[in-house]
Amino acid sequence: MNRLIFFVTLFLQIYTVGAQDLSFLLQEGNKALSSKKYDAAISAYNDIIKEEKVSSSVYYNLANAYLGNNNIAQAIIYYERALKLDPLDRDIMNNLEIAKGKITDPIYAIEPFFISKYWHKFTSLLSFKLWTIFSILLFIGAIISLYFFLLGNTDKQNTLGRKCVIVATAIFFLTLLICVSRYMQLRSDDFAVVMENTNRYEGPDERSISEESELSEGIKVRILDSYQEWIQVSLPDLSQTWIEAKVVEKI
């Protein structure tokens, strides 16, 4: 028993010290960012991320520090990572557009189909965790409604139970679909950012260099295929090209 108490106490002490260290790093990072000491801020926020304590705010502040240092590609990738966690944050979206405006040779995206656009907005209204909780509550509501429908003592209870079962079940399956969609968005590693200016290639071969202009750092791409040290990507205008895998970093 004493040994158990010892290990529990030791664990709590280690956890408390770790939390204090992360809190200190966050304070130091925020203070350095406010003072425009961008290198110090970058170091502090990266130390937090190394401890796997990530959040949209940490990514956002780190992106702001990189933007302050005029490191456009790093700023964009961390704004994208922040937006992946919090898709409706206006500050993240606005600063991401500012960073994209600094790309040397931008490629403008084609507007997505309106149904896809509004579905993305709708599914992003809540986090994956909140959609999951909402879905579970609806499932419980459907079970309770089914109970009243099957075992109700009056016709009124049966009718109300039947209507509630239909509504709760329909919304449950909708939220379940949204949960799957949000989970796939969070787990997707298809998207990446070009971290340095690079040539385009018509195939996975250095001899197949394209006559088109270079890809500028900061361009967001979607990875379609890979072959050895090469990847085929789709660009914002939906054109496709091959580039070296080492020049991109996945979001």
C-alpha positions as CSV (number, residue, x, y, z in Angstrom):
1,M,0.0,0.0,0.0
2,N,2.8,2.4,0.9
3,R,4.5,1.6,-2.4
4,L,1.4,2.4,-4.3
5,I,1.0,5.7,-2.5
6,F,4.7,6.4,-3.3
7,F,4.2,5.8,-7.0
8,V,1.0,7.8,-7.2
9,T,2.7,10.7,-5.4
10,L,5.7,10.5,-7.7
11,F,3.5,10.5,-10.8
12,L,1.5,13.5,-9.6
13,Q,4.8,15.4,-8.8
14,I,6.1,14.6,-12.3
15,Y,2.8,15.6,-13.9
16,T,2.7,18.9,-12.0
17,V,6.3,19.8,-12.8
18,G,5.6,19.0,-16.5
19,A,2.5,21.2,-16.5
20,Q,4.4,24.0,-14.9
21,D,7.2,23.7,-17.4
22,L,4.7,23.9,-20.3
23,S,2.9,26.8,-18.7
24,F,6.3,28.6,-18.4
25,L,7.1,27.9,-22.0
26,L,3.8,29.3,-23.1
27,Q,4.2,32.4,-21.1
28,E,7.7,32.9,-22.4
29,G,6.6,32.3,-26.0
30,N,3.7,34.8,-25.7
31,K,5.9,37.4,-24.1
32,A,8.6,37.0,-26.8
33,L,5.9,37.2,-29.5
34,S,4.5,40.4,-28.0
35,S,8.0,41.9,-27.8
36,K,8.7,40.8,-31.5
37,K,11.5,38.6,-30.3
38,Y,10.4,36.0,-32.9
39,D,13.3,33.6,-32.6
40,A,12.7,33.2,-28.9
41,A,9.0,32.8,-29.5
42,I,9.6,30.1,-32.1
43,S,11.9,28.2,-29.8
44,A,9.4,28.2,-27.0
45,Y,6.4,27.2,-29.1
46,N,8.4,24.4,-30.8
47,D,9.4,23.1,-27.3
48,I,5.7,22.9,-26.4
49,I,4.9,21.0,-29.7
50,K,7.8,18.6,-29.0
51,E,5.9,17.6,-25.8
52,E,2.9,16.8,-28.0
53,K,0.9,19.5,-26.3
54,V,-0.6,20.9,-29.5
55,S,-3.5,23.2,-29.9
56,S,-4.8,25.6,-32.5
57,S,-3.6,28.6,-30.4
58,V,0.0,27.3,-30.1
59,Y,0.1,26.6,-33.9
60,Y,-1.4,30.0,-34.6
61,N,1.1,31.9,-32.4
62,L,4.0,29.9,-33.8
63,A,2.8,30.8,-37.3
64,N,2.6,34.5,-36.3
65,A,6.2,34.3,-35.1
66,Y,7.4,32.7,-38.4
67,L,5.5,35.4,-40.3
68,G,7.2,38.0,-38.2
69,N,10.5,36.5,-39.3
70,N,9.3,36.5,-42.9
71,N,9.5,32.7,-43.1
72,I,6.5,32.4,-45.3
73,A,6.4,28.6,-45.8
74,Q,6.7,27.8,-42.1
75,A,4.1,30.4,-41.3
76,I,1.6,28.9,-43.8
77,I,2.1,25.3,-42.7
78,Y,1.4,26.2,-39.0
79,Y,-1.6,28.4,-40.0
80,E,-2.9,25.4,-41.9
81,R,-2.4,23.1,-38.9
82,A,-4.2,25.6,-36.7
83,L,-7.0,25.8,-39.2
84,K,-7.3,22.0,-39.3
85,L,-8.0,22.0,-35.6
86,D,-10.2,25.1,-35.6
87,P,-11.7,25.5,-39.1
88,L,-13.9,28.5,-38.4
89,D,-11.4,30.8,-36.6
90,R,-11.4,34.1,-38.4
91,D,-8.0,35.3,-37.1
92,I,-6.3,32.1,-38.4
93,M,-8.0,32.5,-41.8
94,N,-7.2,36.1,-42.1
95,N,-3.5,35.7,-41.2
96,L,-3.3,32.7,-43.5
97,E,-4.4,34.9,-46.3
98,I,-1.9,37.6,-45.3
99,A,0.9,34.9,-45.4
100,K,-0.3,33.6,-48.8
101,G,-0.2,37.2,-50.1
102,K,3.5,37.1,-49.6
103,I,4.1,34.1,-51.9
104,T,6.4,35.1,-54.7
105,D,4.4,33.4,-57.5
106,P,1.0,32.4,-56.1
107,I,-1.3,29.8,-57.8
108,Y,-4.9,30.8,-57.2
109,A,-7.4,28.1,-56.2
110,I,-10.5,27.2,-58.1
111,E,-13.6,27.8,-56.1
112,P,-15.0,24.5,-54.8
113,F,-18.5,23.3,-55.8
114,F,-21.0,25.1,-53.5
115,I,-22.4,21.9,-51.9
116,S,-18.9,20.8,-50.9
117,K,-18.1,24.3,-49.7
118,Y,-21.2,24.5,-47.4
119,W,-20.9,21.0,-46.2
120,H,-17.3,21.8,-45.0
121,K,-18.6,24.9,-43.3
122,F,-21.4,23.0,-41.6
123,T,-19.2,20.1,-40.4
124,S,-16.7,22.6,-39.0
125,L,-19.3,24.3,-36.8
126,L,-18.3,22.0,-33.9
127,S,-15.1,20.1,-33.1
128,F,-14.8,16.4,-33.7
129,K,-15.2,15.8,-30.0
130,L,-18.4,17.9,-29.7
131,W,-19.9,16.2,-32.7
132,T,-19.2,12.8,-31.1
133,I,-20.8,13.8,-27.8
134,F,-23.8,15.2,-29.7
135,S,-24.1,11.9,-31.7
136,I,-24.0,9.9,-28.5
137,L,-26.7,12.0,-26.9
138,L,-28.9,11.6,-29.9
139,F,-28.4,7.8,-29.8
140,I,-29.5,7.8,-26.1
141,G,-32.4,10.0,-27.0
142,A,-33.4,7.5,-29.8
143,I,-33.3,4.6,-27.3
144,I,-35.4,6.4,-24.8
145,S,-37.9,7.4,-27.5
146,L,-38.0,3.7,-28.6
147,Y,-38.8,2.7,-25.1
148,F,-41.9,5.1,-25.0
149,F,-42.9,3.9,-28.4
150,L,-42.9,0.2,-27.5
151,L,-43.9,0.4,-23.9
152,G,-46.0,3.6,-23.7
153,N,-49.2,3.2,-21.7
154,T,-51.2,5.6,-23.9
155,D,-51.7,6.3,-27.6
156,K,-50.3,9.7,-27.1
157,Q,-47.0,8.3,-25.6
158,N,-46.8,5.8,-28.5
159,T,-47.3,8.5,-31.1
160,L,-44.8,10.9,-29.5
161,G,-42.3,8.1,-29.0
162,R,-42.6,7.1,-32.7
163,K,-42.0,10.6,-33.9
164,C,-39.1,11.1,-31.6
165,V,-37.5,7.8,-32.7
166,I,-37.7,8.9,-36.4
167,V,-36.3,12.4,-35.8
168,A,-33.6,11.3,-33.3
169,T,-32.5,8.4,-35.5
170,A,-32.3,10.6,-38.6
171,I,-30.3,13.3,-36.9
172,F,-28.1,10.6,-35.2
173,F,-27.1,9.2,-38.6
174,L,-26.4,12.7,-39.9
175,T,-24.2,13.5,-37.0
176,L,-22.5,10.1,-37.4
177,L,-21.7,11.0,-41.0
178,I,-20.3,14.3,-39.8
179,C,-18.2,12.6,-37.2
180,V,-16.7,10.4,-39.9
181,S,-16.1,13.4,-42.1
182,R,-14.4,15.4,-39.4
183,Y,-12.3,12.4,-38.3
184,M,-11.1,11.9,-41.9
185,Q,-10.3,15.7,-42.1
186,L,-8.2,15.5,-38.9
187,R,-6.4,12.3,-39.9
188,S,-5.8,13.2,-43.5
189,D,-2.2,13.6,-44.5
190,D,-2.8,14.2,-48.2
191,F,-2.1,17.9,-48.0
192,A,1.3,19.5,-47.8
193,V,3.1,22.8,-48.2
194,V,6.0,23.4,-50.5
195,M,8.8,24.5,-48.2
196,E,11.3,25.9,-50.8
197,N,11.2,27.0,-54.4
198,T,11.4,24.0,-56.6
199,N,11.2,22.9,-60.2
200,R,8.2,21.1,-61.7
201,Y,8.7,17.7,-63.4
202,E,6.6,15.8,-65.9
203,G,7.5,12.5,-64.2
204,P,9.5,11.1,-61.4
205,D,12.8,11.7,-63.1
206,E,15.2,14.7,-63.0
207,R,15.5,14.6,-66.8
208,S,11.7,15.3,-67.1
209,I,12.0,18.9,-65.9
210,S,9.0,20.9,-67.0
211,E,9.2,24.2,-68.9
212,E,6.7,25.7,-66.6
213,S,7.7,28.2,-63.9
214,E,9.1,27.1,-60.5
215,L,6.7,26.3,-57.7
216,S,7.2,29.0,-55.0
217,E,7.6,28.2,-51.3
218,G,4.3,28.3,-49.4
219,I,2.1,26.7,-52.1
220,K,-0.4,24.2,-50.7
221,V,-0.6,20.9,-52.6
222,R,-2.5,17.7,-52.5
223,I,-0.4,14.5,-52.7
224,L,-1.8,12.1,-55.3
225,D,1.0,9.5,-55.8
226,S,4.5,8.7,-54.9
227,Y,7.5,6.9,-56.4
228,Q,10.8,6.5,-54.6
229,E,11.9,10.1,-53.8
230,W,9.2,11.7,-55.9
231,I,5.6,12.7,-55.4
232,Q,2.8,13.7,-57.8
233,V,0.8,16.6,-56.5
234,S,-2.3,18.5,-57.4
235,L,-1.9,22.3,-57.3
236,P,-4.5,24.9,-56.2
237,D,-5.6,25.4,-59.8
238,L,-6.1,21.6,-60.1
239,S,-3.1,21.1,-62.5
240,Q,-0.8,18.3,-61.7
241,T,3.0,17.9,-61.5
242,W,5.8,15.8,-60.0
243,I,8.2,17.3,-57.5
244,E,10.8,15.9,-55.1
245,A,9.3,14.7,-51.9
246,K,12.0,16.4,-49.7
247,V,10.7,19.9,-50.6
248,V,7.3,19.5,-49.0
249,E,6.1,19.1,-45.4
250,K,2.7,17.4,-44.7
251,I,0.1,19.4,-42.9
